[in-house]
Amino acid sequence: MIVWKLVIVAVVLLLPLAAGAAPAGKVIIAQGVDPTTLDMANQSESPASNVGRHIFDTLYERDQNLKIVPNLATEMPKFVPPSAWEVKLRKGVKFHNGEEFNADSAKFSLERLAQGQGKLRGAAFFAPLDRVEIVDPYTIRVHTKKPWPTFVPVMTFPQSGMLPPKESAGKETADLSKKPIGTGPYKFVRWSKDEEIVLEANNAYWRGAPQIKTVVFRPIPDDAVRVAALQNSEIDLAVNIPPHLGAIIDKHPKLFLSTAPSIRTIQLMIYSHQMDAQHKATGPYNGPTADKRVRQAIAYAIDADELIKTVLDGKGMRVATMLPSMHFGFDPKLQPIKLDVAKAKKLLAESGHPNGIEITLHGPRGRYVRDAEVAEAVAGQLTKAGIKTTLRTYDFVTYLNNMVYVHKAGPVWLIGWGTGTMDAETVYVPLFRSPGIFVNWLNEDFNRMLDEAQTIMDDKKRLEQYHRINRLWVEEMPAVPLYQQIDLYGVAKRLNWKARSDEVLQAYSMSLKDGK
């Protein structure tokens, strides 16, 4: 039986930085959108997570090389059969409000996720959690409902950021978002909605004070505006640089491009079932996409290679499923679907729509690289294949809150998905295992197979199970994967920083060349 191949990293990664100059200078980071919340457990989006990683610490994290290392834990966890993990906690760590981090904090934070199923938007990743047993003030035993092979990577998720129990107990998610308190390298100062989030260095951080004193996050949805802000030295780092504007940054004397193949894929999600407010299926979706032949027709009507070539200037890679090659569960034998308009029309006719269908495609504007342009090109391709498509785009917060989270984005909606586990479980469970806040598909065979996969502790057998799940998913087509994103960041040369494939932005690992 293989559990996780857990490697204890060099002790130097866990030691505080050597005493040096006090934090100085300011870095301004531009993301495409504002977070929906700063309560980490109530979100599933990178913009919020990137802010949250500054305020909160997790038990484990991924280092610059994406290796999992201890964070608020002191060592990798010990698996206690049949379904528990023992975790040793770091001593001498304090929350921003002065509370001490200990087993009570870990129990409160993790059990909030366990009890938040269907209530907290980020809790779905932690569904196997049952309860936390306090062994001693700095040792916990995390009990899961069943054996859970991805416990360790999921514990790197910012949704599991540790909270101060005395301060947080009894508070609603809106209150926690207004005054987020963690143990992280930065303290929350203020949030001016749709303008900026300001953070200040935590001089008492357990690893040592950050080098940069002030970090500001600004939402700038428009690509051209974001690039112009870089050129004018109004910001220091910008995400989602569109490929066609990359050359401008590359040639600028004060800027550079940093790129990485992303763990994120971009896809069209398709409604086959309608869900209620509790995210449970009430019956088939009232529209043609309830028929899998129509869903397959949509896949064959799209030329994703052309999207990559024309809209993304080649900065994208085709994928057969939503699992890039670096993910556990990837099957190299599966090949991406190629454009076949004749087959798309044949499938439509077989499903009772010989004259085609009409659908609405919903999508975000400013969240992903050229997302609105990609959606527009997709709508054009579908229309040419007899699937007349009306496109509607929204700012990201409105899109999530008013459309996606309340199951009103049907029949087809565009989303990006990147998971820090780099594991099939955290793709398939939150997006396709019903009930779920993102899920608009019900397939009992899929649910059963996925539940089985979540308990298999042998890596070889678990991989075989996910290969079976991949094949079922492709056959049923609850989503159409378009491409794996290649991330481009624009960075001021005064900033020392390198892009990561997991899209993490963390100022604690940054420094300013001039120190201010």
N, C-alpha and C positions, 0 to 999 in steps of 0.2 A: 504494500500500500504506500502510495506516495502522497504526502500531504502537500505542503508548499515547500519549495526549495528556498529555504530562508537563510539568507546570508547576513552574518553580522559584519557590518562595515567598520572601517577604521575608526578608532575612538576619537580621532581628531575631528571628525565631522560633528561630534556631539559636544565638544568642548566650547565654552564661551570664547568669543574673539579676544585677542590680546587687548589689554587696556590701551586706548589711544585717544585721539582727539574726540571731542564731543561731537554729536551729530551736527551736520551743517548742510546748508543748501536745500534746494527744492527741485523736485522732479514732477512734471505734469504728464500724465498718461491719458491718451485719448482712446476710449473704446467707442464702438459704434453706437451703443445704447446705454441708458441708465439702468441700474438694477431694478427689479421689481420690489425687492426687499433686502434688508441686511440681516434678517433672521435666516441664518444659513440652512436650517432644517426645513424651511418653507420655500425652497427654490431649487431649480434644476437647470441653471443657466451659468455659463462661463463668466459673463460680466459681473454678476453678483459674487460668484465664487472667487474671482480675482481680487475683489475688494476684501472679501471675508478672510482670505488667507493672510492678510496683513494684521487683522484684528484678533483672529482666533488661531489656536494651535490644535492639531489633531494628535492622536496617539502615535500614528505613523505617517510618514510622508515619502514622496519621491524626491531623490536628490537631483542634481543637474543632469545626471546620466540616466534618469528615470528608474534607478534602483530604489527599492523600498527600504527605508531605514527607520529606526526608532526616532520619535520626536518627543512627545510627553511620556511615552513609554521609555524605559531604559534599555530594553533588549527586545529581541523578537519574541513573540508569544509562544507559549507552550501549549500544544494541543492536548486536551484531556479527554480521551474517548469516553462516551461515544460522541458527545456534541458540546464541548465547552473549550474555551481558550483562557489560559491564565496569563495575565498581563501585569508586569511590574511597572510601577509608576514613578515618575521623577519627583524627587524631594526638593523643597526649597523654591518652588515656583509659585508666584502670586498673580492673581488676576489684577486687572487695571484698577479695580476698586479696593484692592488690599486683601480680598479673600484669598485663602490658601487653596492651591490646587491639591486635591487628594482623591482618595477612593470615592468619597461622597460626590465630588464633582463629576467623576467619570460615570458613576451609577446614574446620577440625575440626567446627564446629557444623553447617554445611550438609551436609557429607558424612556426618555421623552420621544426618541425616534421609534422605539418598539411600540409605544402606545399611540403613536401619531399616524398609524396606517389609515389612509383615506382622509386624513385631516391635514397633515403637513405635506407640502408638495415634494419635498426631498426625501420623505421617509420610505418611499417604495424600495430604494436600494437596500434598506435595512430590514426588510420584511422577515427574514429568518431570526432576527433577534427575539429572545424571550425575556430574560431578566439578567440582572447583574448582581452577583454575590460579592460582598465585601469580605475578603479573607483577612486583611489587616489594613491599617490606614493607607498603605501604599501598594496594595496588591488586590486586584479584582479577578474574578472568574466570570467570564461572559458566557452565559448559557444560551444556546440557540435551539430552536424548535426541532431541528434536525441537523445532521452533519452539514457544514457549510464551507466548502472548499475555498471560496473567495473572501473569507473573513478579512484576511490581512490587507489585500489591495483596497477593499471597500472602506476600511478604516483610515485610508489616506484621504477620503473624500471630505471636502470642507463642510458638508452637511453634518459631519460628526465633530465639528469644532466644539471644544469643551466650554461649558457655560458655568458661571458662578452660581451654585444652587441657592444660596440665601437671597441673592439679588434677583434671581430669575423665577423662583418658585411662584406659581399662581399667576404669572403675567401672560397676557395674550401676545400672539405673535407680532401684532402691530407695535406693542410697547417695546418688545425686544429689538425690533427693527429701528426704533427711534433712538435708542441708546444702547448700541451693541457693546458688550464688555467681554473681553477674552483675556488670554495670557500672551497674545501675539506681540510681534515687534513694533506694532504701531497702535496708537490709541485713537479712537474716533473723536473728531472735533465737531464737525457739522456736515449736514447734507442739505444742500439747496437743490431741490428736485429739478432734474433736467438741466442743471447748470454745473454743479461740481460737488464732489465729496472730498473733504479735507481730513487728512490723518497726520498725526504728529508722532515722532519717534518715542518709543517707550524706553527711557534711559535705564530702567531697571530690568530690562528683558533678560531672561535667564541665560541666554547665549551670549549676551553682551549687547550694548546699544547699537542700533543701526548706524551706518555711516551717513545716510541721508536723513535730514531732520524732518522735512515736510514732503508728503506725497499727496498729490491732487489727482483725482480721477475726473475727467470731463467726458460727457457723451457728445460725440460729433457724428451724427448719422450719415451725412453727405460725404462721399469719398473725396471729391474735389476740395471741399472745405477743410477736411482733415489734412490733406496733403499741403494745402496752402498754409495752414496753421504751422505745420512743420517747417516749411520754407521760411516763414516769417519768425521763427524761433519762439512761437507762442506756446508750443508744446515740445516735449522731449522724446516721446515715444508714441507711435500710432499703430493700431492694429488694422488688419484687413486692408492693406494697401492693394488696390486693384492692379492687376498685372500691367495694364496699359499705361499706368502712371508710375510704374516702378523705375523706369529709366530717368525720370525727372529727379527722383531721390538719389539714384545711383550716381548721377553726374553733379549733384549739389556739393559745394565745397564743405558744408557744415553737417552733412547728413550721410547715412549709409543704410543699405538694405540688409536685413537679417532674415533668413528664410529657413523653413523646416517643413518636412513632410508631416502633415497634420494627422492626428488620430481621428479627426472629424471627417464624416461623410455627409454629403448633401443628398436629400432624397424627397420624393413625393410620397406622402402618407395618404392612404385611401380608406374611406369609410366603407365597411361592409355591414356594420351594425350600428344602431343608434343606442347611445348610453344615457342613463339618467343622472341626476345630480350626485349620486353615490358611485358613479362610474360603472354601473352594472348594465348589461345589455337588456334592452326592452324589446328587442326583435331585430329583424333585418333592416338595414338602412332603406329608407323610402326613395330609392333611386337606382339607376342601372348598375352602379358599382357594387351592389350586393352580389352580383354575379361575377364569379372569378374570371370568366372569359372576358368580361369587360375590363377588369383590372389587368389581365394579361395583354389585352389590346392596347391599353394605355402604354404599357412597357414597350411593346413593339413599335409604337408610333413615335417614340422619342429617339433622336439621334444624339446621344450623350457625347460621342466623339466630336461631333460638330460643335456642341456647346463648349467643350473644353478648348477647341481650336479657335473659335471665333470670339466667344464672350470672355474667356479666361486667358486668352493669348497662350494657350498650351499649359497653363499652370494648374493642372489637375490630373488625376489618374483614375481610370475606370475601375469599378469594383462590381463583383457579381452579387454580393450581398452587402450588408452594412458593416461587414468585418474586414478592415484592411489587413494586409499581410502580417502586421506586427501583433495582431490580436489572437489570443487563444480561442480556438474554434474555427479559424480560417481554414478553408478547404481549397487548395490550389487547383483541384480538378474542376471546380465550378468556373464557368466562363461568363462574362457579362453578356447580357442580351444585346444583340445587334439590331439596328433599324430594319424593319421589314413591314412596310406599309400594307402590302398585299395581305400578309398574315393578320395584321391588325384589323383590316376591313373584313376578312373572313371570320375572325372571332366575333366581331360585332354582329355580323349577319347570323351566325350560329346562336347568338344570345338573344335574337329577336329584334335586332336593330339594323336592318339592311341599309337604312338611309342615314345611319350615323346617330350620334347622341349630342346633347348639349350639357356642358358641365361648367362649374365655376372653380377656378384655381385660386386659392388664397395663399398669401405669402407675406413675409416680413420685408421691411424696407430699411436697410442700413445695418442689419445685424451680421450678415455674412458677406463674404467677398462677392460683390456685384449681384447680390441676391435678387433684387428687383429685375435686373437685366436678364438674369438666368431664367426667372419665372416668365418674363415676357417672351423669350425665345422658345421656351417649352410650350407656352400657349399657342404660338405660331405653328410649331411642328404638329401639335395635336390637331389643330384646326385643319391643317392640310391633309391629315389622315382620316378626316370625317368625324373628328371629335371636337365639335365647335366649342371653344373655350373662352370664357370671360375671365379676365385677370383682375383681382382686387388685392391691393397691398396696403399694409398698415405699419405704423410705428410698432416696435417690438413689444413694448409693455402692453399696449392695447391689444395686439395680436394674441398674446398669451392669455391675458386676463379675460378678454371679452369673446374670444373665439376658441382658442385651443383648449384651455382648461375647462371650458363649459360645454365642450363637444358641439360647437357651432361652426366648425371650420370645414365641414363637408361640402362636396364629396371628396375633394382633393386639396391637400395643403402641403406647402413646402417647409421643411425643417432641416436644420443641421444637427448632428449628434456626434459628440466626442466623449468617450468615457475613459476616465483615468485608470480604471482597472486593466484596460486593454484586454478585456475578456468578454466573451459572448454573453455571459450572464447579464451584464449591465447594459447591454443593447436590447436583448430580447425581453427581459423581465419588465422594465419600465415602459417600453414602447408597445409591446405586443401581448403581454400576459394580462388577460382581463380578470378582474376589474383593475383599471388603472387610469390615472388622470390624463395620460396621453393616448390611451388605447381606444380604438374604434373598430375592433375586430374580435370576434369570439370564435375560437377553434379549440374544442375540448381535447383533441389529440395533441395539439401543440402545447396546451397548458399542462397536460399530464407528462409529456416528454420533458418539458422544461422543469417541472417539479422534480422529476427523477434526476435530471442533470445537476440540480442544485444540491443533491445529497451524495454525489459520487466523489469520493476522496482520491480515487486512483486516476491520475492524469490521463493515462492512455484510454481508459474506458470513458472518461468524461469527454475527451476529444471525439471519440467515435460517436457518442450520443449527440454532440453538437453538430457533427457532420450530417447525422440523420435529420436533426432539426433544421439545418440549412436547406436540405432538399425539400422538406415539407413547406418551408417558408417560400422558397422560390416557386413551387408549384401553386401555392395559394395566392401569392403576390399581394399581401396586405400593404406593400410599399414598393416603390420603384427606386432603387439606388441609382443615383446619377454619376457621382464621382467622389473620390477622396480629395480633400482640399489640400493645396500646398499653401502654407501660411507665409505671407510677406509682411514684415514690419518695417516701418520707417523709424530711424533712430538718430538722435542728435549725436554727433561725434564726441561731444563732451561727456557722454554717458557710456560706462562700461557695462555691456549687457549682450547676451546672445539668446536667440530664439530657441524655444523648446518645442518638441512635437506635441506635448500635452497642453499647449496654449497657456500654461501658467505664467502669470506676471507676478513677480515678487520683488519688491524694492529692497528687501533685506539682502539680496544677492547682487544688488547694483551698487555702483559707486560713481562719483563724479571725478573726472580727470583733473579738474581744477579745484576739487574739494568744496565747491560752493555753487 
